[in-house]
């Protein structure tokens, strides 16, 4: 009699436990991978935020104008206006004069009506400017030292003598004078800075300076260094005459 040997039936329970263990291991691997992925994403986001924060402009940067620089005689194009420095002179006395017509000859005569003096220095910067579009009033001007100190144009000489309060037109180069009263030590490396007017209307009266961000300005070199400042003072006339120009 031949006895057949047959394989024992598979242990379904053991096989099921093996598959369950594999499933649990796969689940743990997926969870670990998911946590690693989430952690990596969080690190990337945090790093991006820190990196992007370096590009956030502070209030001083937001309030800073857009400056276009030019040497004497060269044109500074700001986008809203073009301007160049024609000449600069220093003096301690400004003579004020008014033109009139002689009723007999019909010719023009110039009559001096007063003078303005200072123990410091008057710097008279003559410029020519034109507008890129609509008429502009370039009243805002300052003499900026190489250390960043600013002297606004003096109010002791009225605009009728300087034409700084007259508008500039597109296609025409208009001449104007800006007069600054400064100490002699402010001259080395100084520049005259002319700013475009704000277009914010009544808000400039309610919040002065608040909406002046990124206004264009032109910075025109007056004296490049100490030597040029000394030449300006050495060539200083006793007085400069400014005549009413309507």
C-alpha positions in Angstrom: 0.0 0.0 0.0 1.4 3.3 -1.1 1.0 6.2 1.2 0.8 9.6 -0.4 2.5 12.4 1.3 0.7 15.7 0.8 1.8 19.2 1.8 0.0 20.6 4.8 -2.6 23.1 4.0 -1.3 26.7 4.1 -1.7 28.5 7.4 -4.1 31.3 6.4 -3.7 33.0 9.7 0.1 33.3 9.4 -0.2 34.6 5.8 -2.8 37.2 6.9 -0.5 38.3 9.8 2.4 38.7 7.3 0.3 40.8 5.0 -0.9 42.9 7.9 2.6 43.5 9.1 3.6 44.6 5.5 0.6 46.9 5.4 1.5 48.4 8.8 5.1 49.0 7.7 4.0 50.6 4.5 1.6 52.9 6.4 4.3 53.9 8.9 6.6 54.6 5.9 4.0 56.8 4.3 3.4 58.7 7.5 7.1 59.3 8.0 7.4 60.4 4.4 4.4 62.7 4.8 5.8 64.2 8.0 9.2 64.7 6.4 7.5 66.3 3.4 5.4 68.6 5.6 8.5 69.6 7.6 10.5 70.3 4.4 7.6 72.5 3.1 7.4 74.3 6.4 11.2 75.0 6.3 11.0 76.2 2.7 8.1 78.5 3.5 9.9 79.9 6.6 13.1 80.4 4.7 11.2 82.1 1.9 9.5 84.4 4.3 12.8 85.4 6.0 14.4 86.0 2.5 11.5 88.0 1.3 11.5 90.1 4.5 14.9 91.5 3.4 13.2 93.1 0.4 10.5 94.9 2.5 11.2 98.7 2.2 11.1 100.6 5.5 9.4 104.0 5.8 12.6 106.0 5.1 13.0 104.1 1.8 9.4 104.6 0.9 9.6 108.4 1.6 12.9 108.8 -0.4 12.6 110.5 -3.7 13.8 109.1 -7.1 17.0 111.1 -7.6 18.6 111.8 -11.0 22.1 113.2 -10.8 24.0 115.4 -13.3 27.2 117.4 -13.4 27.2 121.1 -14.2 26.0 121.7 -17.8 24.6 118.2 -18.2 20.8 117.6 -18.3 19.1 115.6 -15.5 16.1 113.9 -17.0 13.7 112.8 -14.3 10.8 111.7 -16.4 8.6 114.6 -15.4 11.1 117.4 -16.2 14.6 118.0 -17.5 16.9 120.5 -15.9 20.6 121.6 -16.2 22.8 123.9 -14.2 23.9 126.9 -16.2 26.1 128.7 -13.7 26.7 129.3 -10.0 28.0 132.3 -8.2 28.6 133.1 -4.5 28.2 136.6 -2.9 27.4 138.3 0.4 25.1 140.9 -1.1 22.2 140.7 -3.5 21.0 143.9 -5.2 17.3 144.0 -6.2 16.3 145.9 -9.2 13.1 146.7 -11.2 13.0 147.5 -15.0 10.9 150.4 -16.3 10.3 152.1 -19.6 11.5 155.7 -20.2 8.4 157.6 -21.3 10.6 159.9 -23.5 13.0 157.6 -25.2 10.9 154.4 -24.9 14.0 152.5 -23.7 14.2 150.3 -20.8 15.9 151.4 -17.6 16.9 149.4 -14.5 16.4 150.9 -11.1 17.8 149.3 -8.0 15.2 149.2 -5.2 17.1 147.5 -2.4 19.6 145.0 -1.3 19.9 141.9 0.9 23.1 141.0 2.8 24.3 138.1 4.9 27.3 137.3 7.2 27.4 133.9 5.5 27.2 133.2 1.8 24.5 133.6 -0.8 24.7 130.9 -3.5 22.9 131.8 -6.7 22.3 128.8 -8.9 21.0 129.5 -12.4 19.2 126.7 -14.1 17.3 126.0 -17.3 14.4 123.6 -17.2 11.6 122.1 -19.4 8.6 120.0 -18.6 8.1 116.5 -20.1 4.3 117.2 -20.3 2.0 119.5 -18.4 3.3 122.8 -16.9 5.2 122.4 -13.6 6.1 124.7 -10.8 9.6 123.8 -9.5 9.5 125.8 -6.3 11.0 123.1 -4.0 14.8 123.4 -4.1 17.6 122.9 -1.6 21.3 123.0 -1.3 22.5 119.6 -0.1 25.9 119.2 1.4 28.0 116.2 0.9 27.1 115.2 4.5 23.4 115.2 3.6 22.5 118.5 5.4 20.0 120.6 3.4 19.4 124.3 3.1 16.1 125.3 1.4 16.1 128.3 -1.0 15.9 131.5 1.0 12.6 133.4 1.3 14.6 136.7 1.6 14.6 137.1 -2.2 11.1 136.9 -3.7 10.2 134.8 -6.7 9.6 137.9 -8.9 13.4 138.3 -8.9 14.3 134.7 -9.5 11.4 133.3 -11.6 11.5 130.2 -9.5 7.8 130.5 -8.9 7.0 130.6 -12.7 5.9 127.4 -14.4 8.1 125.6 -16.9 6.5 124.5 -20.2 6.9 121.5 -22.5 9.2 122.3 -25.4 10.6 125.5 -23.8 13.7 125.9 -21.7 13.0 128.4 -19.0 15.7 130.1 -16.9 15.4 130.5 -13.1 17.6 131.4 -10.2 17.6 129.6 -6.8 19.2 131.5 -4.0 20.5 129.8 -0.9 21.9 131.3 2.3 24.6 129.0 3.7 27.9 129.0 5.7 31.0 128.7 3.5 31.8 125.3 4.9 28.6 123.9 3.3 30.0 124.4 -0.2 32.6 121.6 -0.8 30.8 118.7 -2.5 27.4 120.5 -2.5 24.6 120.1 -5.0 21.4 121.9 -5.7 18.4 119.6 -5.6 15.1 120.5 -7.3 12.0 118.4 -6.6 8.9 117.8 -8.7 5.7 119.0 -7.1 3.3 116.5 -5.6 0.1 115.7 -7.4 -1.9 114.9 -4.3 -3.8 118.1 -4.1 -5.6 118.8 -0.8 -4.0 115.8 0.9 -0.7 117.6 1.0 -2.3 120.3 3.1 -3.9 117.8 5.4 -0.9 115.5 5.8 2.2 117.5 4.7 4.9 115.2 3.4 2.9 112.0 3.9 2.2 111.3 0.3 5.6 112.4 -1.2 6.9 108.9 -1.7 9.0 108.3 -4.8 8.7 111.9 -6.2 11.4 112.6 -8.8 14.1 115.1 -8.0 17.2 116.3 -9.9 20.6 116.7 -8.1 22.9 119.1 -9.9 26.5 119.2 -8.8 27.6 122.7 -7.6 31.1 122.0 -6.3 32.7 118.7 -6.9 35.3 119.0 -4.1 37.2 121.3 -1.8 39.2 122.8 -4.6 36.2 123.9 -6.7 34.6 125.3 -3.5 37.7 127.4 -2.9 37.6 128.7 -6.5 34.0 129.7 -6.1 34.8 131.7 -3.0 37.9 133.2 -4.5 36.0 134.4 -7.5 33.1 135.8 -5.3 32.0 139.3 -6.5 31.0 141.9 -4.0 27.4 141.7 -5.0 25.0 140.1 -7.5 22.1 141.9 -9.1 18.7 140.2 -9.6 16.1 142.0 -11.7 12.4 141.5 -11.6 11.4 139.2 -14.4 7.7 138.8 -15.2 
